[in-house]
Amino acid sequence: DLQAKYKAAAAESGCPDLIVDFSGVTFAGSSALGGFVTLQKVVRQNGGRIVLCNVEPTVTEAFTISRLDTLFTFAAEPDAAFK
């Protein structure tokens, strides 16, 4: 669902970058992580960058344990995403 929304928004705005706000998310399972890897590929294919922000430590740990943390850029909040 997020991929379809991204594609529609990128086509409409012409901006391929994506900020994903994890506010309120306290758990990320393997299927969610896999979905973000796929989304990362789609964003990159469109010439964009993806930044994950407001990520709780437990969710960050899931990315780290899965060794996916190096694929993503993390920011404390959306305003700091592309600075």
CORVEN-V782284 format. One record per pair of residues at least 24 apart in sequence whose C-alpha atoms are under 10 Angstrom apart, sorted by the first residue. I is the first residue (numbers start at 0). J is the second residue. Records with the same first field share a line. If there is no record, write none. Layout:
BEGIN
I=J + J
END
This chain:
BEGIN
0=34
1=34 + 35 + 38
2=34 + 35 + 37 + 38 + 39 + 41 + 42
3=38
5=38 + 41 + 42
6=38 + 41 + 42 + 45
9=42 + 45 + 47
10=45
13=45
14=45 + 46 + 47 + 48
15=41 + 42 + 43 + 44 + 45 + 46 + 47 + 48 + 49
16=42 + 43 + 45 + 46 + 47 + 48 + 49 + 50 + 81
17=42 + 47 + 48 + 49 + 50 + 51 + 80 + 81
18=48 + 49 + 50 + 51 + 52 + 72 + 73 + 74 + 76 + 77 + 78 + 80 + 81
19=49 + 50 + 51 + 52 + 53 + 54 + 73 + 74 + 76 + 77 + 80
20=50 + 51 + 52 + 53 + 54 + 74 + 75 + 76 + 77
21=51 + 52 + 53 + 54 + 55 + 58 + 76
22=52 + 53 + 54 + 55 + 76
23=53 + 54 + 55
24=53 + 54 + 55 + 57 + 58
25=54 + 55 + 56 + 57 + 58 + 59
26=54 + 55 + 56 + 57 + 58 + 59 + 60 + 61
27=57 + 58 + 59 + 60 + 61 + 62
28=58 + 61 + 62
29=61 + 62 + 65
32=58 + 61 + 62 + 65 + 67
33=67
35=67 + 70 + 71
36=67 + 70 + 71
39=70 + 71
40=70
48=72 + 80 + 81
49=73 + 80 + 81
50=74 + 75 + 76 + 77 + 79 + 80 + 81
51=75 + 76 + 77 + 80
52=76 + 77 + 78 + 79 + 80
53=77
END
